[in-house]
Amino acid sequence: MKLNSLGEALKPLKERFQQETDEREKEKRRQKEVGEEKTAKEKEFDNLVDEMSKHGFTHSSQVSAYIVRNQLGHKYRHISGILEMELDGDVWDFDGGFPTDIYAQLCYKLGLQNQGSRATPGRFTPYDDIL
């Protein structure tokens, strides 16, 4: 009788444990899917830093111009693209731009300056969505 009672008492714990296990597995699958893209971005970023560090660029605009001039959109397709910019109500597309998080990391890693523009970044479209 006691074993049966104990089994009944443990049943909700077993069910909760199974539910938590299922949720952890689901989260692991989601992280793996997201991680693959993140890994591609991280690899591209590392490659970009390696490649750009050889050129001695001092300004972020030089990196963008290099990417466009050398048609490297396919090589850095997840982290570079078209960045919408805005200044005093004027809006334009900046080819060879980066999302703000990548831009900040890139400037930090390479010691880059900006042009001192007051323009603010808007929507970013990676080359991967265009090419």
C-alpha positions as CSV (number, residue, x, y, z in Angstrom):
1,M,0.0,0.0,0.0
2,K,2.8,2.4,0.9
3,L,4.6,1.8,-2.4
4,N,1.4,2.4,-4.4
5,S,0.9,5.7,-2.4
6,L,4.4,6.7,-3.0
7,G,4.1,6.0,-6.8
8,E,0.9,8.1,-6.9
9,A,2.6,10.9,-5.0
10,L,5.6,10.8,-7.4
11,K,3.4,10.9,-10.5
12,P,3.0,14.7,-10.6
13,L,6.7,15.1,-10.1
14,K,7.5,12.6,-12.9
15,E,5.1,14.5,-15.2
16,R,6.6,17.9,-14.3
17,F,10.1,16.4,-14.8
18,Q,9.1,15.1,-18.3
19,Q,7.6,18.5,-19.2
20,E,10.7,20.3,-18.1
21,T,12.9,17.8,-20.0
22,D,10.8,18.3,-23.1
23,E,11.0,22.1,-22.7
24,R,14.8,21.9,-22.3
25,E,15.1,19.8,-25.5
26,K,12.9,22.2,-27.4
27,E,15.1,25.1,-26.2
28,K,18.2,23.3,-27.2
29,R,16.8,22.7,-30.7
30,R,15.9,26.4,-30.9
31,Q,19.4,27.5,-29.8
32,K,21.0,25.1,-32.3
33,E,18.9,26.7,-35.1
34,V,19.7,30.2,-34.0
35,G,23.3,29.3,-33.2
36,E,24.0,28.2,-36.8
37,E,23.2,31.7,-38.0
38,K,25.0,33.3,-35.1
39,T,28.0,31.1,-35.9
40,A,28.0,32.3,-39.5
41,K,27.8,35.9,-38.3
42,E,30.6,35.3,-35.8
43,K,32.8,33.7,-38.5
44,E,32.1,36.5,-40.9
45,F,33.0,39.1,-38.3
46,D,36.2,37.3,-37.3
47,N,37.2,37.0,-41.0
48,L,36.3,40.7,-41.6
49,V,38.4,41.8,-38.7
50,D,41.3,39.7,-39.9
51,E,41.0,41.0,-43.5
52,M,40.6,44.7,-42.6
53,S,43.3,44.7,-40.0
54,K,45.9,44.2,-42.8
55,H,44.9,47.4,-44.5
56,G,45.5,49.8,-41.6
57,F,42.1,51.6,-42.0
58,T,41.4,54.4,-39.6
59,H,37.8,55.2,-40.4
60,S,34.7,52.9,-40.6
61,S,33.8,54.5,-44.0
62,Q,37.1,53.0,-45.4
63,V,35.9,49.5,-44.5
64,S,32.5,50.1,-46.1
65,A,34.1,51.5,-49.3
66,Y,36.5,48.5,-49.4
67,I,33.6,46.0,-49.1
68,V,31.7,47.8,-51.9
69,R,34.7,48.4,-54.2
70,N,35.8,44.8,-53.9
71,Q,32.3,43.4,-54.1
72,L,32.6,41.5,-50.8
73,G,28.9,41.5,-50.1
74,H,28.7,37.8,-50.8
75,K,31.7,37.2,-48.4
76,Y,30.2,39.2,-45.5
77,R,26.5,38.8,-46.5
78,H,25.1,38.3,-42.9
79,I,26.9,41.3,-41.3
80,S,27.1,43.9,-44.1
81,G,24.5,45.3,-46.4
82,I,22.4,48.4,-46.9
83,L,22.0,50.7,-43.9
84,E,19.3,53.3,-44.0
85,M,20.6,56.6,-42.7
86,E,18.8,59.8,-41.6
87,L,19.9,63.4,-41.0
88,D,17.6,66.3,-40.5
89,G,14.7,64.5,-42.3
90,D,16.8,63.4,-45.2
91,V,16.9,59.6,-45.6
92,W,19.3,57.6,-47.8
93,D,20.7,54.1,-48.2
94,F,24.3,53.5,-47.3
95,D,25.8,50.7,-49.2
96,G,28.4,48.6,-47.3
97,G,26.9,49.5,-43.9
98,F,26.6,47.4,-40.8
99,P,24.0,46.9,-38.1
100,T,24.8,49.0,-35.0
101,D,26.0,46.1,-32.9
102,I,28.4,44.9,-35.5
103,Y,29.5,48.5,-36.3
104,A,30.4,49.1,-32.6
105,Q,32.3,45.8,-32.3
106,L,34.2,46.5,-35.6
107,C,35.2,50.0,-34.6
108,Y,36.4,48.7,-31.2
109,K,38.4,45.8,-32.6
110,L,40.0,47.8,-35.3
111,G,40.3,51.1,-33.5
112,L,38.2,52.9,-36.2
113,Q,36.9,56.4,-36.0
114,N,33.7,57.6,-37.7
115,Q,33.4,60.6,-40.0
116,G,31.8,62.7,-37.3
117,S,28.5,62.8,-39.0
118,R,25.3,63.5,-37.1
119,A,23.4,61.0,-39.3
120,T,21.6,58.3,-37.4
121,P,21.3,54.7,-38.5
122,G,17.9,53.1,-39.3
123,R,16.8,49.9,-40.8
124,F,19.6,47.4,-41.9
125,T,19.2,45.0,-44.7
126,P,21.9,42.4,-45.0
127,Y,23.3,41.5,-48.4
128,D,22.1,38.0,-47.7
129,D,18.5,39.3,-48.2
130,I,19.5,41.1,-51.4
131,L,22.0,39.0,-53.3
